[in-house]
Amino acid sequence: MENVKKSYTNVAAKWAVIYVITSIVITYAFQFLNVDQASPAKYLSYIPFIAFLLLTQKEYKDQLGGFLTFGQGFMSGFMYSVFGGIILAVFIYIYLGILSPQILEQSLTSQHDKFVEQGMSEDQIKNATEMGKKYGAILGAVATLFIIPIFGAIVALIGAAVFKKEPSILDIEQNAGSYTDPSV
């Protein structure tokens, strides 16, 4: 019987896809319910992200027989956030650029009001608005591509500390035939 190296990649990719699907549903629910983009309700989308990251780490720990090093826990959670960030960035670009460009327009209108409050000149506001119309979808995607993995790294560190359980010498001796170190 051959030992199969267990990889966190499949687990991370699975939960990332589930997270993105959930995010799409939340995005359209907020749009359908006409929730203001500046509303604190937008922070509800962090809950599934955190929950699925922790589920990624938990499932990977279960695949490893209940043992997980800090590094394995961190990498499984971080890769989830990288995969999720990439897929979500593609969705954000399509969403803002093609599917719902009116959301980008609403955001630019909101930004216009903030620029006026900051005392920017009309030329500066006009230039910023034109840049937003031209590059808003790509900037949203790029921001997502960087912000999700950074936030994910922080949450993955916390989750790795919670789920960490390295096998003791006793565990290794008792399960000599069943425990395989995935880093080998």
C-alpha positions as MATLAB code, in Angstrom:
seq = 'MENVKKSYTNVAAKWAVIYVITSIVITYAFQFLNVDQASPAKYLSYIPFIAFLLLTQKEYKDQLGGFLTFGQGFMSGFMYSVFGGIILAVFIYIYLGILSPQILEQSLTSQHDKFVEQGMSEDQIKNATEMGKKYGAILGAVATLFIIPIFGAIVALIGAAVFKKEPSILDIEQNAGSYTDPSV';
ca = [
       0.000    0.000    0.000;
       1.506    3.312   -1.019;
       1.445    6.422    1.146;
      -0.325    9.275   -0.582;
       0.938   12.724    0.360;
      -2.012   14.730    1.599;
      -2.143   18.217    0.122;
      -3.929   21.276    1.415;
      -4.371   22.544   -2.148;
      -7.535   20.548   -2.901;
      -9.123   21.444    0.422;
      -8.217   25.133    0.041;
      -9.504   25.280   -3.544;
     -12.789   23.585   -2.596;
     -13.521   26.007    0.243;
     -12.394   28.998   -1.859;
     -14.955   28.129   -4.529;
     -17.649   27.758   -1.867;
     -16.629   31.131   -0.408;
     -16.781   32.889   -3.780;
     -20.202   31.422   -4.553;
     -21.401   32.603   -1.140;
     -19.918   36.056   -1.789;
     -21.690   36.282   -5.132;
     -25.003   35.423   -3.481;
     -24.394   38.040   -0.764;
     -23.395   40.638   -3.360;
     -26.567   40.157   -5.357;
     -28.702   39.983   -2.197;
     -27.309   43.358   -1.120;
     -27.937   44.737   -4.605;
     -31.475   43.335   -4.691;
     -32.237   44.715   -1.212;
     -30.674   48.042   -2.216;
     -28.278   48.047    0.739;
     -26.140   51.180    0.760;
     -22.512   50.410   -0.130;
     -21.306   52.515    2.796;
     -23.555   50.616    5.219;
     -21.948   48.599    8.027;
     -23.880   45.613    6.620;
     -21.046   45.191    4.096;
     -18.936   43.749    6.919;
     -21.251   40.728    7.059;
     -19.353   39.350    4.064;
     -16.318   38.792    6.327;
     -18.190   36.154    8.320;
     -18.300   33.512    5.534;
     -14.678   34.282    4.617;
     -13.493   33.618    8.165;
     -15.771   30.605    8.642;
     -14.652   28.916    5.416;
     -10.985   29.604    6.159;
     -11.359   27.897    9.528;
     -13.256   25.030    7.886;
     -10.372   24.663    5.429;
      -7.923   24.282    8.296;
     -10.236   21.919   10.178;
     -10.798   19.663    7.171;
      -7.077   19.509    6.426;
      -6.388   18.618   10.063;
      -8.984   15.831    9.838;
      -7.326   14.520    6.646;
      -4.041   14.347    8.531;
      -5.530   12.150   11.230;
      -6.269   14.912   13.717;
      -2.762   16.361   13.723;
      -1.709   19.684   12.244;
       1.481   21.687   12.595;
       1.311   25.457   12.785;
       2.876   25.716    9.312;
       0.411   23.278    7.771;
      -2.488   25.144    9.350;
      -1.209   28.501    8.170;
      -0.512   27.340    4.623;
      -3.894   25.673    4.196;
      -5.674   28.850    5.352;
      -3.417   31.164    3.388;
      -3.817   29.177    0.169;
      -7.594   29.286    0.664;
      -7.387   33.078    0.806;
      -5.100   33.244   -2.247;
      -7.428   31.036   -4.301;
     -10.467   32.924   -3.010;
      -8.809   36.274   -3.772;
      -7.986   35.288   -7.337;
     -11.440   33.930   -8.122;
     -13.200   36.818   -6.363;
     -11.032   39.363   -8.209;
     -12.189   37.907  -11.531;
     -15.796   38.118  -10.350;
     -15.374   41.731   -9.138;
     -13.964   42.751  -12.509;
     -16.835   41.115  -14.398;
     -19.412   42.385  -11.901;
     -18.312   46.026  -11.939;
     -17.330   46.136  -15.598;
     -20.061   44.110  -17.273;
     -22.830   42.720  -15.067;
     -23.601   45.691  -12.815;
     -21.747   48.825  -13.911;
     -24.396   50.914  -12.129;
     -22.815   49.804   -8.837;
     -19.555   51.400   -9.938;
     -21.483   54.542  -10.899;
     -23.113   54.654   -7.450;
     -19.711   54.298   -5.840;
     -18.297   57.118   -7.935;
     -21.233   59.344   -7.001;
     -20.591   58.621   -3.346;
     -16.885   59.373   -3.845;
     -17.781   62.663   -5.563;
     -19.592   63.805   -2.429;
     -16.588   62.862   -0.270;
     -14.236   64.739   -2.601;
     -16.389   67.856   -2.299;
     -16.307   67.557    1.505;
     -12.498   67.281    1.351;
     -12.339   70.543   -0.572;
     -11.045   69.198   -3.872;
     -11.398   71.423   -6.918;
     -13.899   70.576   -9.653;
     -11.053   69.692  -12.036;
      -9.578   67.272   -9.506;
     -12.981   65.720   -8.878;
     -13.660   65.447  -12.612;
     -10.284   63.774  -13.237;
     -10.778   61.345  -10.335;
     -14.288   60.470  -11.540;
     -13.083   59.884  -15.107;
     -10.284   57.650  -13.827;
     -12.818   55.763  -11.723;
     -15.107   55.220  -14.694;
     -12.233   54.080  -16.858;
     -10.329   51.914  -14.388;
     -12.782   51.295  -11.539;
     -13.476   47.648  -12.369;
      -9.804   46.766  -12.735;
      -8.855   48.694   -9.578;
     -11.578   46.863   -7.662;
     -10.243   43.545   -8.915;
      -6.617   44.405   -8.112;
      -7.566   45.636   -4.633;
      -9.445   42.395   -4.021;
      -6.492   40.387   -5.296;
      -4.249   41.924   -2.622;
      -6.603   42.606    0.284;
      -8.148   39.121    0.524;
      -4.800   37.266    0.887;
      -3.485   39.828    3.390;
      -6.611   39.544    5.534;
      -6.503   35.777    5.004;
      -2.915   35.587    6.251;
      -3.935   37.261    9.503;
      -6.921   34.968   10.019;
      -4.863   31.927    8.968;
      -2.284   32.714   11.659;
      -4.999   32.786   14.298;
      -6.656   29.626   12.958;
      -3.326   27.799   12.779;
      -2.676   28.597   16.429;
      -6.135   27.299   17.359;
      -6.021   24.088   15.304;
      -2.346   23.244   15.908;
      -1.905   19.762   17.306;
       1.382   18.089   16.634;
       1.661   14.375   17.261;
       3.539   13.403   20.381;
       6.064   10.592   20.411;
       3.396    8.382   21.967;
       0.975    9.150   19.111;
       3.609    8.350   16.513;
       4.496    5.028   18.158;
       0.833    3.985   18.562;
      -0.026    4.849   14.991;
       3.255    3.856   13.387;
       1.483    2.386   10.384;
      -1.247    4.948    9.977;
       0.388    8.346   10.564;
       2.290    9.790    7.644;
       4.008   13.124    7.784;
       2.705   15.108    4.786;
       5.894   17.149    4.641;
       7.962   14.086    3.703;
];
